[in-house]
């Protein structure tokens, strides 16, 4: 029983480390299966890693607060048309 737990911990550490490096879960799944690990053990390890990573993930706000602000355009007063012609 002790050996199975250490194997599971070894698989979890391997998966976590390689996920941080950028590997996908699918590529890790097939790499471990091709190395001789049983599909059931790999699936359990992936499930545990998903749960552990979900627990440590930050909680995000689901709805951002939207603020509206009206901005008045700046209009410069120009010299009138009549001022150019002297009237």
N, CA, C and O of each residue as an XYZ file, in Angstrom:
348
protein
N       0.833     -1.199      0.000
C       0.000      0.000      0.000
C       0.867      1.248      0.000
O       0.558      2.220     -0.689
N       1.953      1.228      0.770
C       2.828      2.394      0.832
C       3.437      2.694     -0.534
O       3.571      3.853     -0.927
N       3.803      1.634     -1.250
C       4.423      1.820     -2.554
C       3.453      2.460     -3.535
O       3.863      3.282     -4.355
N       2.162      2.099     -3.469
C       1.166      2.663     -4.368
C       0.976      4.153     -4.108
O       0.839      4.944     -5.041
N       0.969      4.533     -2.811
C       0.830      5.951     -2.478
C       2.033      6.754     -2.956
O       1.877      7.868     -3.454
N       3.222      6.200     -2.810
C       4.402      6.934     -3.256
C       4.426      7.033     -4.777
O       4.896      8.029     -5.327
N       3.920      6.003     -5.463
C       3.837      6.051     -6.918
C       2.860      7.139     -7.354
O       3.128      7.894     -8.289
N       1.730      7.206     -6.666
C       0.736      8.230     -6.996
C       1.307      9.618     -6.752
O       1.105     10.521     -7.564
N       2.019      9.800     -5.642
C       2.635     11.100     -5.343
C       3.686     11.438     -6.390
O       3.807     12.594     -6.796
N       4.438     10.453     -6.826
C       5.451     10.662     -7.860
C       4.794     11.094     -9.174
O       5.276     12.004     -9.849
N       3.697     10.437     -9.526
C       2.979     10.813    -10.746
C       2.420     12.231    -10.643
O       2.508     13.008    -11.594
N       1.843     12.565     -9.488
C       1.276     13.907     -9.303
C       2.355     14.983     -9.415
O       2.152     16.013    -10.058
N       3.503     14.734     -8.785
C       4.595     15.708     -8.861
C       5.099     15.872    -10.295
O       5.392     16.982    -10.741
N       5.192     14.756    -11.002
C       5.639     14.792    -12.395
C       4.663     15.602    -13.249
O       5.077     16.431    -14.060
N       3.379     15.358    -13.063
C       2.355     16.059    -13.857
C       2.352     17.540    -13.531
O       2.324     18.370    -14.439
N       2.379     17.888    -12.246
C       2.383     19.307    -11.851
C       3.588     20.040    -12.431
O       3.457     21.132    -12.984
N       4.752     19.430    -12.298
C       5.975     20.072    -12.798
C       5.940     20.309    -14.295
O       6.370     21.358    -14.775
N       5.425     19.330    -15.036
C       5.393     19.482    -16.485
C       4.257     20.375    -16.964
O       4.363     20.988    -18.027
N       3.175     20.459    -16.203
C       2.122     21.422    -16.554
C       2.639     22.846    -16.404
O       2.315     23.722    -17.206
N       3.457     23.072    -15.358
C       4.049     24.399    -15.158
C       5.015     24.749    -16.288
O       5.200     25.921    -16.615
N       5.629     23.727    -16.880
C       6.544     23.960    -18.002
C       5.801     24.242    -19.296
O       6.400     24.710    -20.265
N       4.486     23.960    -19.325
C       3.708     24.267    -20.516
C       3.186     23.076    -21.288
O       2.535     23.247    -22.319
N       3.458     21.866    -20.809
C       2.949     20.682    -21.493
C       1.444     20.556    -21.251
O       0.939     21.000    -20.220
N       0.739     19.959    -22.191
C      -0.697     19.754    -22.034
C      -0.951     18.469    -21.256
O      -0.102     17.579    -21.195
N      -2.143     18.393    -20.661
C      -2.507     17.178    -19.926
C      -2.576     15.973    -20.858
O      -2.200     14.860    -20.489
N      -3.057     16.213    -22.055
C      -3.176     15.115    -23.017
C      -1.807     14.550    -23.388
O      -1.637     13.333    -23.472
N      -0.833     15.429    -23.610
C       0.506     14.941    -23.971
C       1.153     14.205    -22.796
O       1.852     13.212    -22.997
N       0.925     14.683    -21.579
C       1.469     14.000    -20.402
C       0.793     12.651    -20.193
O       1.438     11.670    -19.826
N      -0.513     12.616    -20.432
C      -1.255     11.357    -20.292
C      -0.639     10.278    -21.179
O      -0.341      9.177    -20.714
N      -0.451     10.600    -22.453
C       0.061      9.591    -23.387
C       1.534      9.294    -23.169
O       1.976      8.172    -23.414
N       2.293     10.264    -22.719
C       3.705     10.012    -22.433
C       3.840      9.023    -21.278
O       4.670      8.114    -21.327
N       3.022      9.202    -20.238
C       3.094      8.286    -19.090
C       2.599      6.889    -19.443
O       3.177      5.891    -19.011
N       1.537      6.823    -20.223
C       1.016      5.518    -20.638
C       2.041      4.788    -21.508
O       2.227      3.579    -21.373
N       2.698      5.523    -22.395
C       3.725      4.906    -23.252
C       4.959      4.485    -22.464
O       5.719      3.626    -22.912
N       5.165      5.091    -21.277
C       6.299      4.701    -20.435
C       5.976      3.482    -19.570
O       6.841      2.989    -18.846
N       4.738      2.996    -19.644
C       4.402      1.772    -18.926
C       3.484      1.943    -17.734
O       3.119      0.952    -17.102
N       3.095      3.172    -17.401
C       2.156      3.373    -16.294
C       0.765      2.970    -16.758
O       0.428      3.112    -17.933
N      -0.044      2.464    -15.826
C      -1.390      2.035    -16.209
C      -2.260      3.262    -16.456
O      -2.074      4.315    -15.846
N      -3.199      3.098    -17.353
C      -4.090      4.199    -17.718
C      -4.914      4.644    -16.516
O      -5.186      5.834    -16.357
N      -5.309      3.710    -15.680
C      -6.111      4.046    -14.494
C      -5.307      4.889    -13.522
O      -5.820      5.876    -12.994
N      -4.047      4.516    -13.273
C      -3.192      5.295    -12.368
C      -2.967      6.706    -12.902
O      -3.012      7.678    -12.148
N      -2.728      6.809    -14.193
C      -2.485      8.117    -14.809
C      -3.745      8.975    -14.706
O      -3.652     10.161    -14.391
N      -4.909      8.406    -14.964
C      -6.165      9.155    -14.886
C      -6.432      9.630    -13.458
O      -6.876     10.760    -13.255
N      -6.163      8.771    -12.462
C      -6.340      9.162    -11.062
C      -5.410     10.311    -10.702
O      -5.817     11.271    -10.049
N      -4.167     10.204    -11.130
C      -3.186     11.258    -10.832
C      -3.609     12.575    -11.477
O      -3.515     13.631    -10.851
N      -4.070     12.519    -12.715
C      -4.535     13.738    -13.386
C      -5.732     14.349    -12.655
O      -5.834     15.568    -12.526
N      -6.631     13.493    -12.182
C      -7.808     13.975    -11.454
C      -7.395     14.659    -10.151
O      -7.909     15.727     -9.821
N      -6.457     14.037     -9.403
C      -5.966     14.640     -8.163
C      -5.282     15.980     -8.427
O      -5.479     16.940     -7.681
N      -4.485     16.042     -9.483
C      -3.778     17.285     -9.817
C      -4.788     18.373    -10.177
O      -4.626     19.523     -9.768
N      -5.826     18.024    -10.936
C      -6.868     18.998    -11.273
C      -7.530     19.547    -10.015
O      -7.745     20.753     -9.898
N      -7.852     18.668     -9.079
C      -8.507     19.107     -7.835
C      -7.581     19.992     -7.010
O      -8.015     21.016     -6.484
N      -6.313     19.613     -6.889
C      -5.361     20.406     -6.110
C      -5.131     21.772     -6.739
O      -5.048     22.775     -6.031
N      -5.028     21.819     -8.060
C      -4.803     23.097     -8.735
C      -6.046     23.974     -8.667
O      -5.933     25.198     -8.595
N      -7.236     23.366     -8.687
C      -8.473     24.133     -8.590
C      -8.620     24.761     -7.208
O      -9.121     25.879     -7.086
N      -8.188     24.054     -6.171
C      -8.263     24.587     -4.812
C      -7.340     25.777     -4.612
O      -7.667     26.696     -3.861
N      -6.194     25.770     -5.275
C      -5.231     26.851     -5.084
C      -5.407     27.991     -6.091
O      -4.678     28.982     -6.038
N      -6.360     27.858     -6.999
C      -6.575     28.905     -7.997
C      -7.244     30.116     -7.342
O      -8.090     29.952     -6.464
N      -6.874     31.317     -7.757
C      -7.503     32.507     -7.173
C      -8.957     32.627     -7.620
O      -9.322     32.207     -8.718
N      -9.774     33.208     -6.749
C     -11.177     33.428     -7.077
C     -11.280     34.729     -7.852
O     -10.818     35.776     -7.400
N     -11.884     34.648     -9.010
C     -12.012     35.823     -9.864
C     -13.424     36.380     -9.766
O     -14.379     35.641     -9.528
N     -13.546     37.687     -9.950
C     -14.870     38.289    -10.004
C     -15.517     37.860    -11.311
O     -14.891     37.886    -12.370
N     -16.765     37.468    -11.219
C     -17.430     36.990    -12.420
C     -17.960     38.137    -13.264
O     -18.037     38.019    -14.487
N     -18.322     39.238    -12.634
C     -18.850     40.367    -13.387
C     -18.038     41.614    -13.070
O     -18.054     42.078    -11.930
N     -17.342     42.160    -14.034
C     -16.595     43.388    -13.780
C     -17.558     44.562    -13.644
O     -18.645     44.561    -14.222
N     -17.148     45.551    -12.883
C     -17.962     46.744    -12.699
C     -17.677     47.703    -13.849
O     -16.527     48.061    -14.107
N     -18.738     48.110    -14.532
C     -18.596     49.001    -15.680
C     -19.039     50.399    -15.253
O     -20.144     50.580    -14.743
N     -18.185     51.364    -15.462
C     -18.499     52.750    -15.121
C     -18.629     53.547    -16.408
O     -17.817     53.416    -17.323
N     -19.647     54.362    -16.461
C     -19.869     55.217    -17.620
C     -19.502     56.645    -17.256
O     -19.817     57.120    -16.165
N     -18.839     57.319    -18.172
C     -18.452     58.705    -17.944
C     -18.631     59.465    -19.255
O     -18.106     59.072    -20.297
N     -19.371     60.543    -19.181
C     -19.564     61.363    -20.379
C     -18.422     62.365    -20.468
O     -18.097     63.046    -19.495
N     -17.837     62.441    -21.612
C     -16.741     63.367    -21.837
C     -17.209     64.387    -22.863
O     -17.543     64.052    -24.000
N     -17.223     65.639    -22.429
C     -17.645     66.723    -23.313
C     -16.500     67.077    -24.252
O     -15.363     67.236    -23.806
N     -16.782     67.201    -25.532
C     -15.710     67.610    -26.452
C     -15.351     69.077    -26.230
O     -16.222     69.902    -25.952
N     -14.080     69.390    -26.353
C     -13.635     70.777    -26.207
C     -13.799     71.478    -27.544
O     -13.238     71.062    -28.557
N     -14.576     72.547    -27.526
C     -14.816     73.310    -28.744
C     -14.223     74.696    -28.534
O     -14.611     75.415    -27.613
N     -13.291     75.062    -29.387
C     -12.682     76.387    -29.292
C     -13.515     77.364    -30.107
O     -13.930     77.067    -31.228
N     -13.748     78.513    -29.535
C     -14.493     79.529    -30.272
C     -13.538     80.185    -31.257
O     -12.458     80.653    -30.895
N     -13.963     80.204    -32.490
C     -13.135     80.795    -33.527
C     -13.638     82.198    -33.814
O     -14.777     82.552    -33.512
N     -12.771     82.964    -34.393
C     -13.172     84.327    -34.761
C     -14.291     84.235    -35.781
O     -14.270     83.409    -36.693
N     -15.231     85.077    -35.604
C     -16.401     85.040    -36.470
C     -16.079     85.388    -37.925
O     -15.065     86.022    -38.214
N     -16.931     84.976    -38.804
C     -16.783     85.209    -40.228
C     -16.860     86.708    -40.540
O     -16.146     87.206    -41.410
N     -17.716     87.402    -39.837
C     -17.904     88.832    -40.095
C     -16.689     89.642    -39.672
O     -16.437     90.695    -40.258
N     -15.938     89.204    -38.694
C     -14.797     89.948    -38.211
C     -13.713     90.040    -39.286
O     -12.969     91.020    -39.324
N     -13.616     89.059    -40.137
C     -12.616     89.082    -41.206
C     -12.938     90.151    -42.256
O     -12.039     90.724    -42.870
N     -14.201     90.400    -42.443
C     -14.604     91.380    -43.477
C     -14.886     92.749    -42.892
O     -15.325     93.647    -43.610
N     -14.650     92.922    -41.635
C     -14.755     94.214    -41.017
C     -16.158     94.652    -40.694
O     -16.354     95.853    -40.509
N     -17.092     93.848    -40.613
C     -18.461     94.272    -40.264
C     -18.777     93.921    -38.860
O     -19.880     94.198    -38.388
